[in-house]
Amino acid sequence: MTDFERKLYQIFVNMRLYGKNPTLPELKRKTGKGEQEIREATKSLIRQGTIAWDKENKIWII
């Protein structure tokens, strides 16, 4: 896991603790990265099995 992936994962975990799903604008603001970089890192985390998207409940599973 890269440093950016670790940072993104920690944001997902912290926001999940408060019952929120991070939006793309929030992730852009918190990371200072662009949409493409965030999408690539998120896809990488999904491929690694670190996070998953629950389509039915529309939440991230950590």
C-alpha positions in Angstrom: 0.0 0.0 0.0 1.4 3.4 -1.0 1.5 6.4 1.3 -1.4 8.0 -0.6 -3.5 4.8 -0.4 -2.8 4.6 3.3 -3.9 8.2 3.7 -7.1 7.6 1.7 -7.9 4.4 3.6 -7.5 6.3 6.9 -9.9 9.0 5.7 -12.4 6.2 4.8 -12.0 4.7 8.3 -12.4 8.0 10.1 -15.4 9.1 8.2 -17.0 5.6 8.6 -16.7 5.9 12.4 -19.0 8.9 12.2 -21.4 7.1 9.8 -20.5 9.1 6.8 -19.4 8.2 3.3 -16.7 10.5 1.9 -17.7 12.3 -1.3 -15.2 13.0 -4.1 -15.1 16.8 -3.3 -14.4 15.9 0.4 -11.6 13.5 -0.7 -10.1 16.1 -3.0 -10.1 18.7 -0.2 -8.7 16.4 2.4 -6.0 14.9 0.2 -5.1 17.8 -2.1 -5.1 15.4 -5.0 -7.1 15.3 -8.2 -10.1 13.1 -9.2 -8.0 10.7 -11.3 -5.5 10.0 -8.6 -8.2 9.4 -6.0 -10.1 7.1 -8.3 -6.9 5.1 -9.1 -6.0 4.8 -5.4 -9.6 3.8 -4.5 -9.6 1.1 -7.2 -6.3 -0.2 -5.9 -7.7 -0.4 -2.4 -10.7 -2.3 -3.8 -8.5 -4.7 -5.7 -6.5 -5.3 -2.5 -9.7 -6.2 -0.6 -9.1 -3.3 1.9 -12.4 -1.6 1.1 -15.5 -2.6 -0.8 -18.7 -0.8 -1.9 -22.0 -2.1 -0.7 -24.3 -1.2 -3.7 -27.5 -2.1 -1.8 -26.9 0.1 1.3 -24.6 2.6 -0.6 -21.9 2.5 2.0 -18.2 1.7 2.0 -17.3 -1.5 3.8 -14.0 -1.3 5.7 
